[in-house]
Structures are given as C-alpha cells and as structure tokens.
C-alpha cells in the first residue's frame, strides 16, 4: 500500500508540475498577446480620438470658408468682367501694360468690385462670428481685376472683436514674395481649396493654420477667401496627452517634416519617420489609425499614425518597454501566486493521499466490473467523508444505470405500434443463434424454425379507410400471432411483415399452431363488423437444416419465399383483389415445414 501511495504522490506532483508549466506557458503567451493587443488598442483609440477632435474642428472651418466661397462665386457677374476687359485673367501677372486702368470700363468695374466686396464682407463677418477658433478672415482680390479694390483683412489678435487690419498686397516679383504670401499664391497655383502648412502670416506676424479657397468665375481668377486659426490653439489639444512615461504626440507632414514636436520644436526632419511609418501610412485605409513597430537608436518603439483632414500626420509614439511594463508586472504576480498555490497543493496532496488510496481502489475495481457489464456491484465504504459521498454516489449511479439500461433496452427493441419486439431485437436473436451454430458441434446445434407473416390487403385498408384503421388492422394481426405462438418471440420486421422464432414446444407443435392461426383468421371474418377487423395473413414456415443452412439468414430467406408463395395463392383464390406479387421464382413449401 505504501508503494501505491508513493506512486500516486509522484504521479500527482508530476501532473501538478506539468499542468502549472503548461498553464503558465499558455498564460504567458495569452497575457502577452492580450497585453500587446490592449496597448495597441489604447494607443490607436487615443490617436483616433485626438484625430476626430481635431478633424471636427478643421471641418467646421472648411464648411464656413466653403460656404462663403460658394456665395462669392455665385454672386460674381461674369458680364461685368467681360465689359471690364478682365474676363479670362489667370491671376499670374500683377498688371496688364495694355490696359487703360483709368478708362470708363475699368472705373465701372472698380465700382462693381467695391460693392461686391462689401457684400462678401457682410457674409463672411456673420459666418466668422459663429465659427469657433477663427483669429482672422480675409478676401484678397486679384490685382489683375482691380487696382483700387484689394479686398479686406480682419483680425482679432490684440482686439476684443474682429477689427480691420492692413492688407498685404501680393506682387509676384520674386520667389521670396510668393513664399511670403503663400496664402495667396499656393491656392492660385493649385486651383483648388487647400489647407496650408502652418506659416507666419504677413498681416499679423502670427503662426497660423489657413484654409483658403480660390475663386474662379468663367475661367477668371477673382481672388482668394480664407480663414486663419491660431497654430497654438490646435497644439493645445495635444499638450495634455500623457502616454506612459516618455511617450508623446507630434505632428508632421506626409514626408516626415516636423510641424510640432513637444521636445524637438518645429522644423527639420523627424528622424523616427522611417520606412515602417511611411509604409504604415501608405497602407492606411480610410480614417482608421494604423499601428507601426520599429527600432530607433536601438530602442524598440510603437507608433499609432493617423492623417488629419488637413493632410498633416498625427503620430503617437511610445517605447515598447514602457508599453509592455504593465503586462510583464502582471506576469510576475501570476508566477509568484502560481508557485505559492502549487507548493500548498503538493503539501495537502501528500497528506491526503494515504487516506484516499484505499477507497479509490475499491472504486477502481467497481468501475472495472461496470465496464464488463456487471451492474450487481455493492460498495462497503460508508464513512461520512468526501470519499464516502463519492462511493455512495457511485453506488447510486450504478443502480440508476442498471434501471436505465434495462428501460432503454426495452424501448430500443420494442415496436412502438404493436409493442412486440422490433427488427433490431430480431437481429440480436439471429446473431445469438448464429453464434450457437458456429460454436456448437453437429450433435448440439440449435433446433429452431422461423415463421414469416405478411398482412394481406393493408394497402387497400390504408387507402380506403385511412392509416388509423390500418394501424388497428396491424395490431389485430399481431395480437393473433402472439396468441397462437404464445411461447415464442414475435417480431415486427417493418411495415406489414412479422416473424416468429420457434423453439421448444412451439417448434414441436408448429403444424398445429399454423392450423390454429388459420382457424383464428376464419373466425375473425365471421365476427368482424368492419374490414379492418378481419385478420388475413400470408405465412411461410422454414426450419433450420444443418445440411443446407449456414446461418439464420438462409432460414429467413426460405421462410420469406414460402410466405410470398402463400400470398400468391391467396390472391389467386381471391380475384376481387388486384395485386402485383413481386416477380420471383417460387418453390413448394419445404417438406419439413
């Protein structure tokens, strides 16, 4: 017993160790995977939330400027431009040497442009007052259109409300002038609305984001309408973000040039903007942020990238070591807890093994008997502990299983309609007879016969009176067979076919019993009030012949042929029934039948 206890202890401890190692490995990979996934999700979500916040602000500016630009384009009279001789001007030359700027046509155009500008001012002023974050708005008219009317510029930098400021007149005499008035020349050259990378506004000497829309009417460049927002206002939405210990948010353009960096300031190339980040942005789909992993100066880093509505790139960057610190700490805590639990469990297992082994041995022996099919098991262990409860539960399980299997067998091998045995029960009986035929000597072979029965006219009864009456007919026929062959098992093989295996007294008196069944059928004809109460059976009896039969199947086939031969005689003697008998060659009833 001591050796068994030792073996059980070693096995249990080994199982515990293997389980802990296996579970620990799974937990390690699971926690790491979930930790990385959660960290990525948090960074991506934070990046996306900031993008949405900034984009919402950016789009509100776009909507305001676009609305004013549409108004400006729709309300410009291109006939006045034609009459003034400026139709088709592209805005690329500061003055036209061939034009008479003091002519009556030009003066009339100047007066129209002045009125037109005042209308645009009234609209954009109303829009700007209802748009959050605007620090200035302007309408710059092309110098090719008018020398007297240049547009307007309003700012509230240093003022309580929007106040008119001095307009800077763009004259593209040099490349430096175009760079200085980028807010004018960039939309002119591109010919479409656009956000400008933050620049210093020449009018108020403030670094701003600008959204500008060029106005073209009938191919003529009229000017640009734009609104400025303070660059610092946008950056304020990034300053309050805390990303682990040293992580940060920054802004670049699509080439990686720094627009804003909390540590590096502005300008220059972001060295971390390597191939991994560029590739991630190229594979980006829609507005969903993308995640990139890369190594910079020997440090593994993770970045969540998103492109803003103004084509700037929002980068959220953090070292991988800081990202993984949380789940690594969790793993250490799990490992320590697992070791403590494992040690305590091993100690308890060692103390309890001895008291568990003996009753478990009894349960093992009982289970082996149960596997062999022996349900007559009695367990003597009756102490009031866990093993005792398990033993009593096992005993109850065996008792219930014995009843359940008995009930299951009765249901599985009983025909639901007639309550006699079914085809499955017949197959089992046939197998048992076949085993006896194979295993017994010639002198001790089993003696038996098989009677096949088939109900006549069942189809007519079903078709004429319904299947309910057909079921009554089948039950009456089965009852008659069971009454005659009361000492033999009767089987319903399917549909309207029945069989009986005759042994013992029924086998010895088989001829008398067949005659009795015929008499019973005749009486049913006299006593029946309805067609479905008449019992009419075709039958074929064959006995086992050791010289010709190798198994019960050959006996059954012969009985089946004899039964159909009897059925043929029945329909031949009853011409009122028009039936098709299956086309087989019939033989005479066997001499021993």
SVG drawing of the C-alpha trace seen along z (x, -y; Angstrom):
<svg xmlns="http://www.w3.org/2000/svg" viewBox="-71 -107 92 143">
<polyline fill="none" stroke="black" stroke-width="0.4" points="0.0,0.0 2.9,-2.3 4.3,-1.8 0.9,-2.7 0.8,-5.8 4.2,-6.8 3.4,-6.2 0.2,-8.2 2.1,-11.0 4.8,-11.1 2.2,-11.0 0.1,-13.7 3.0,-16.0 4.3,-15.4 0.8,-16.2 0.7,-19.4 4.1,-20.5 3.3,-19.7 -0.1,-21.4 1.5,-24.5 4.1,-24.7 1.6,-24.1 -0.9,-26.6 1.9,-29.1 3.1,-28.9 -0.4,-29.4 -1.0,-32.3 2.4,-33.8 1.5,-33.9 -2.1,-34.9 -1.3,-37.7 1.5,-38.9 -0.8,-38.8 -3.7,-40.5 -1.3,-43.0 0.1,-43.9 -3.3,-44.0 -4.8,-46.2 -1.8,-48.5 -2.1,-48.9 -5.9,-49.4 -5.4,-52.1 -2.8,-53.9 -4.9,-53.6 -8.0,-54.7 -6.2,-57.7 -4.8,-58.7 -8.2,-58.3 -9.9,-60.3 -7.5,-63.2 -7.8,-62.9 -11.6,-63.1 -11.5,-66.1 -9.1,-68.0 -10.8,-66.9 -14.2,-68.1 -12.6,-71.5 -10.9,-71.5 -14.1,-70.5 -16.1,-73.3 -13.6,-75.8 -13.8,-74.2 -17.6,-74.4 -17.5,-78.1 -15.0,-79.1 -16.6,-76.9 -20.0,-78.4 -18.6,-82.0 -16.6,-80.9 -19.8,-79.5 -21.6,-82.7 -18.8,-84.7 -18.6,-82.6 -22.4,-82.5 -22.8,-86.3 -20.0,-87.4 -21.4,-88.8 -19.2,-87.5 -20.7,-90.0 -19.2,-92.8 -15.9,-91.0 -16.3,-90.9 -17.3,-94.5 -14.3,-95.4 -11.9,-93.6 -10.6,-91.2 -12.5,-88.0 -10.0,-85.2 -7.4,-86.7 -5.5,-84.0 -4.0,-86.0 -0.4,-85.3 0.6,-88.9 0.5,-91.8 -0.6,-94.3 -1.5,-94.5 0.6,-97.0 -2.0,-97.2 -5.0,-98.1 -6.2,-101.6 -6.8,-101.5 -8.5,-104.9 -11.0,-104.0 -14.7,-104.3 -14.9,-100.5 -12.3,-99.9 -13.8,-102.6 -17.2,-100.9 -15.7,-97.5 -13.9,-99.0 -17.2,-100.3 -18.9,-96.9 -16.0,-95.1 -16.3,-97.5 -20.0,-96.7 -19.3,-93.0 -16.5,-93.1 -18.9,-94.8 -21.4,-92.0 -18.8,-89.3 -17.6,-91.1 -21.1,-91.1 -21.5,-87.4 -18.0,-86.3 -18.3,-88.5 -21.5,-86.8 -20.0,-83.3 -16.8,-84.1 -18.6,-85.3 -20.3,-81.9 -17.2,-79.8 -15.2,-78.8 -11.4,-79.5 -11.2,-81.9 -8.5,-84.6 -8.7,-86.3 -10.5,-86.2 -9.8,-87.8 -10.7,-88.2 -7.8,-89.1 -8.8,-90.3 -6.5,-89.6 -4.5,-92.8 -5.4,-91.9 -9.1,-92.7 -8.8,-96.0 -6.1,-98.4 -8.5,-100.3 -10.2,-97.4 -7.9,-94.9 -10.3,-93.1 -10.2,-93.1 -8.5,-91.5 -10.0,-91.3 -8.3,-90.0 -8.9,-89.9 -5.4,-89.3 -4.9,-92.0 -8.6,-93.1 -11.9,-92.1 -13.6,-91.5 -12.7,-91.3 -11.0,-94.6 -10.0,-95.6 -6.3,-95.2 -3.9,-96.3 -4.0,-94.2 -0.7,-92.9 -0.6,-93.3 0.9,-90.2 3.0,-91.1 4.9,-88.1 8.1,-90.0 10.3,-87.3 10.1,-83.8 10.5,-85.2 7.4,-87.3 5.4,-84.1 6.8,-82.4 5.8,-85.4 2.3,-85.4 1.9,-81.7 -1.8,-82.0 -2.4,-83.8 -0.1,-82.1 -0.5,-78.4 -4.3,-78.2 -3.8,-80.2 -1.2,-77.8 -3.1,-74.7 -6.5,-76.0 -8.4,-74.2 -9.2,-74.7 -6.4,-73.6 -5.0,-73.8 -1.7,-75.4 1.1,-74.0 1.4,-76.4 3.2,-79.6 3.8,-83.1 1.0,-85.4 2.5,-88.6 -0.5,-90.6 -0.4,-89.9 3.0,-88.1 1.4,-85.1 2.0,-81.4 -1.4,-80.2 -3.2,-77.4 -5.1,-78.7 -7.8,-77.2 -8.1,-79.1 -10.4,-78.8 -9.5,-80.3 -12.5,-82.0 -12.8,-81.4 -15.7,-82.7 -15.8,-81.8 -12.1,-80.9 -11.2,-84.2 -9.3,-84.3 -11.1,-86.7 -9.1,-86.2 -8.9,-84.0 -11.1,-83.7 -9.6,-82.3 -9.8,-82.0 -6.9,-81.6 -6.8,-79.7 -4.0,-80.1 -1.5,-77.3 -1.2,-77.3 -4.9,-76.6 -4.6,-73.3 -1.4,-72.4 -3.2,-72.9 -5.2,-69.8 -2.0,-67.7 -0.2,-69.1 -2.4,-67.4 -1.9,-63.9 0.1,-61.6 1.5,-58.4 3.2,-56.1 6.4,-57.8 8.1,-59.2 5.6,-58.8 4.4,-61.8 2.2,-63.2 3.6,-65.1 2.6,-66.5 4.4,-66.1 3.6,-66.4 3.4,-63.3 7.2,-63.5 8.0,-63.5 8.9,-67.1 8.2,-68.3 5.2,-70.6 5.0,-70.2 7.1,-68.2 7.0,-68.6 10.7,-68.1 12.3,-68.9 10.3,-72.1 9.5,-72.9 11.2,-72.4 13.6,-69.7 13.0,-66.1 11.7,-63.6 14.4,-61.0 12.0,-58.4 9.8,-58.8 11.4,-55.8 10.2,-53.2 8.0,-51.5 5.9,-54.6 5.8,-55.6 4.7,-52.1 2.0,-52.1 0.6,-55.4 0.7,-54.1 -1.4,-51.0 -3.8,-53.1 -7.5,-52.6 -9.9,-55.4 -9.6,-57.4 -8.7,-54.4 -5.3,-54.9 -2.6,-52.4 0.0,-50.9 3.7,-50.5 6.6,-48.9 10.2,-50.0 13.6,-50.4 15.1,-53.9 18.6,-54.3 18.5,-50.7 15.1,-51.2 12.0,-49.3 9.1,-51.7 5.5,-51.6 3.5,-54.3 -0.1,-54.9 -0.5,-57.1 -3.4,-59.0 -3.8,-61.6 -5.8,-64.7 -8.3,-66.3 -5.7,-69.0 -3.2,-66.2 -1.0,-66.5 0.1,-63.3 -0.7,-62.8 1.8,-60.5 1.5,-58.9 4.9,-57.3 6.0,-55.4 8.8,-53.0 7.8,-49.3 9.4,-48.7 7.0,-51.1 4.1,-49.7 4.9,-46.1 5.7,-47.1 2.1,-46.6 1.6,-43.1 5.1,-42.0 4.4,-43.0 1.1,-41.1 3.0,-38.0 5.4,-38.2 2.4,-38.5 0.8,-35.5 4.0,-33.4 4.5,-34.1 0.9,-33.3 1.1,-30.1 4.2,-28.9 2.6,-29.5 -0.6,-27.7 1.4,-24.8 3.5,-24.3 0.5,-24.4 -1.4,-21.9 1.5,-19.5 1.7,-19.5 -2.0,-18.9 -1.9,-16.2 0.8,-14.3 -1.1,-14.3 -4.4,-13.2 -3.1,-10.5 -2.9,-7.8 -6.5,-8.1 -7.7,-8.3 -5.9,-5.3 -7.9,-2.5 -11.4,-3.6 -10.2,-4.6 -9.0,-1.1 -12.5,0.2 -14.0,-2.3 -11.5,-1.2 -12.4,2.4 -16.1,1.5 -15.6,-0.6 -13.9,2.4 -16.8,4.6 -19.1,1.9 -17.0,1.9 -17.5,5.7 -21.3,5.2 -21.7,6.3 -24.2,4.0 -24.6,6.1 -22.0,4.0 -22.0,3.4 -19.5,1.0 -18.9,1.3 -17.1,-2.0 -19.6,-4.1 -17.6,-6.7 -19.1,-10.2 -16.3,-12.0 -15.8,-13.0 -14.8,-9.5 -17.8,-8.1 -20.1,-10.6 -18.3,-9.6 -18.8,-5.9 -22.5,-6.3 -22.9,-8.5 -21.2,-5.8 -23.4,-3.1 -26.5,-5.2 -25.2,-5.8 -24.7,-2.1 -28.2,-1.3 -29.7,-4.0 -27.7,-3.0 -28.9,0.6 -32.5,-0.5 -31.9,-3.0 -30.2,-0.4 -32.9,2.1 -35.5,-0.5 -33.5,-1.7 -33.3,1.8 -37.0,2.3 -37.6,-0.9 -34.9,-0.4 -36.0,3.1 -39.8,2.8 -42.0,1.7 -44.0,-1.4 -47.2,-0.4 -47.6,3.3 -45.5,3.4 -43.7,6.6 -40.0,6.8 -38.7,4.9 -36.2,5.6 -33.2,4.7 -34.3,7.3 -34.7,9.9 -31.1,9.1 -29.8,9.7 -31.6,13.0 -30.3,14.0 -26.8,13.2 -27.1,15.3 -28.4,18.3 -25.6,17.8 -23.1,17.9 -24.6,21.2 -24.4,22.6 -20.7,21.7 -19.6,22.7 -21.7,25.9 -20.9,29.4 -23.1,31.1 -24.9,33.1 -25.7,30.0 -26.8,27.5 -29.8,25.4 -33.2,26.6 -35.5,23.8 -37.8,22.6 -38.8,19.2 -42.3,18.2 -42.7,15.2 -46.1,13.3 -47.3,10.7 -50.6,8.8 -52.9,9.0 -54.8,6.0 -53.1,3.5 -52.6,1.0 -56.3,1.2 -57.4,0.6 -54.9,-2.4 -56.1,-3.9 -59.8,-3.3 -60.2,-3.8 -57.1,-5.7 -53.9,-4.8 -55.6,-4.9 -57.7,-1.9 -54.6,-0.3 -52.9,-0.6 -55.8,1.2 -55.5,3.9 -51.8,4.4 -52.4,4.6 -55.1,7.2 -52.9,9.3 -50.0,9.0 -52.3,10.0 -53.5,13.1 -49.8,14.1 -48.8,13.6 -51.9,15.5 -51.1,18.6 -47.3,18.5 -47.5,17.6 -44.2,19.3 -42.2,17.8 -40.7,14.3 -42.7,12.4 -41.0,9.6 -42.3,6.8 -39.7,6.6 -41.2,3.5 -44.4,2.3 -46.8,5.3 -44.2,8.1 -43.9,10.1 -41.7,13.1 -41.6,15.6 -38.7,17.8 -40.0,21.2 -38.1,23.3 -39.1,25.8 -42.9,26.6 -43.9,24.2 -41.4,25.8 -42.6,29.3 -46.3,28.3 -45.6,25.9 -48.1,27.6 -50.9,27.5 -50.1,23.8 -50.2,22.9 -53.6,24.6 -54.8,22.8 -53.8,19.5 -55.8,20.3 -58.8,21.1 -58.4,17.9 -58.4,15.9 -61.6,17.6 -63.3,16.7 -62.2,13.1 -64.0,13.0 -67.2,14.2 -67.1,11.8 -65.7,8.7 -68.1,5.8 -65.6,3.8 -62.9,4.8 -60.0,3.6 -61.1,6.1 -60.5,9.1 -57.2,10.8 -55.7,12.0 -52.1,13.3 -49.8,14.9 -47.2,17.1 -44.2,19.1 -42.5,21.6 -38.9,22.8 -36.9,24.9 -33.1,24.9 -31.4,27.7 -27.8,28.2 -27.0,29.8 -28.0,26.8 -28.3,23.8 -25.2,22.0 -26.9,19.3 -30.4,17.9 -30.4,15.6 -30.7,18.6 -33.7,19.9 -35.2,16.4 -34.9,16.1 -36.6,19.5 -39.4,18.6 -39.8,15.3 -40.1,17.1 -42.6,19.5 -44.6,16.6 -44.8,14.9 -45.8,18.2 -48.7,18.3 -49.6,14.7 -49.6,15.6 -52.1,18.4 -54.2,16.0 -54.6,13.5 -55.1,16.3 -58.1,17.5 -59.4,14.0 -59.7,12.5 -61.5,9.5 -58.1,8.2 -55.9,6.9 -52.4,7.1 -48.9,7.3 -46.8,10.0 -43.1,9.3 -41.5,11.2 -39.6,14.1 -39.4,17.8 -41.4,19.6 -40.8,23.1 -43.1,25.5 -43.4,25.5 -40.4,27.3 -41.1,30.9 -40.3,30.4 -42.4,27.3"/>
</svg>
